[in-house]
Amino acid sequence: MENKETCEVHLQRVDAAQNMRRYYRIAIQPTLFGGASVIRNWGRIGSGGQTMMETFDHADDADTALFRLERSKRRRGYRDASSGE
């Protein structure tokens, strides 16, 4: 589910046969110096998970990074969190 106002994507992958319940969130936030940061949060559904932040000088570079991460996760079987899997 992509929110254009906040540039946030929330994906999840659920496979009961493998006892797999994972989530992956990607968001873009502006920095104080005119750049943008891509913030990733991932882990098992119900846990706090891990967080990583990557900062870019230009917002376009951050948009490209978000798009690539989202595409990669969707190829691995992640779907929109609102799909109710």
C-alpha positions in Angstrom: 0.0 0.0 0.0 1.7 3.2 -1.2 0.7 6.5 0.3 1.7 9.4 -2.0 1.6 12.0 0.7 4.2 10.3 3.0 5.8 8.0 0.4 5.3 4.9 2.5 5.0 1.3 1.4 3.8 -1.5 3.8 4.2 -5.1 2.6 3.9 -8.5 4.2 4.6 -12.1 3.4 2.5 -14.8 5.1 3.1 -18.5 4.4 1.4 -20.8 7.0 3.1 -23.9 5.6 6.6 -22.4 6.4 5.5 -20.6 9.6 6.4 -17.4 7.9 4.8 -14.1 8.9 7.0 -11.1 7.9 6.5 -7.5 7.2 8.6 -4.8 5.4 8.0 -1.1 5.6 9.7 1.5 3.4 9.2 5.3 3.9 10.8 8.4 2.6 11.3 11.4 4.9 12.9 14.7 4.1 16.2 15.7 5.8 17.0 19.1 7.2 19.5 19.9 4.4 17.2 19.4 1.4 17.9 15.7 0.8 15.8 12.7 1.7 16.2 9.5 3.7 14.8 6.1 2.9 13.8 4.3 6.2 13.3 0.6 6.1 11.8 -1.5 8.9 11.4 -5.2 8.7 10.9 -8.3 10.8 8.4 -10.9 12.0 4.8 -9.6 12.3 4.2 -8.7 16.0 7.8 -7.9 16.7 9.6 -4.5 16.7 11.9 -5.7 13.9 15.0 -4.0 12.6 15.4 -0.5 11.1 17.9 0.9 8.6 18.2 4.5 7.3 19.9 5.5 4.1 20.3 9.2 3.3 20.4 10.7 -0.2 21.4 14.2 -1.4 18.5 14.4 -3.8 14.8 13.3 -3.3 14.8 11.7 -6.8 17.5 9.3 -5.7 15.5 8.3 -2.6 12.4 7.7 -4.8 14.5 5.5 -7.1 15.8 3.5 -4.1 12.3 3.1 -2.7 11.0 1.8 -6.0 13.9 -0.7 -6.4 13.4 -2.0 -2.8 9.7 -2.4 -3.3 10.1 -4.2 -6.6 12.7 -6.5 -5.1 10.4 -7.4 -2.2 7.4 -8.0 -4.4 9.5 -10.4 -6.5 10.2 -12.4 -3.3 6.5 -12.8 -2.6 5.7 -9.8 -0.4 2.2 -8.3 -1.0 0.3 -5.2 0.2 -0.5 -5.4 3.9 -4.1 -4.4 3.3 -4.7 -7.4 1.0 -5.6 -9.5 4.1 -3.6 -12.6 3.4 
